[in-house]
């Protein structure tokens, strides 16, 4: 299974916000940290906001932040709202009626079990786990460099 680019960057947005310790994070800063377009990140924000994983604050000093503690947001929480389809094979699709084995296929059962195991693992890891796995994540994302500017402004 391969996750989409949107999901990859959704997790990265969440990690950036978590590493920023509850402060508002600005999309231009996140885009710069990951070398990706701001427009792309704005598109990704929509499902995160709609599903109350991220909250936005409008205005000149606005930005985004996690809607709840990073330790309470699992990878599964993010991935389930950003991935459109978890069909691992054609027989997972709703209109898969061509195969005579669709209701009793061992492959279908095995793939469903594998997908369930995948989801179980994603539920064990939180955004906080990902951020704390690297003690220098703030420096890698350039967050520490931004703090003096924010205080001076």
Secondary structure, 3 states (H helix, E strand, C coil): CCCCHHHHHHHHHHHHHHHCCCCCECHHHHHHHHCCCHHHHHHHHHHHHHCCCEEEECCCCCEEEECCCHHHCEHHHHHHHHCCCCCCCHHHCCCCCCCCCCCCCHHHHHHHHHHHHHHHHHHHCEHHHHHHCCCCHHHHHCHHHHHHHHHHC
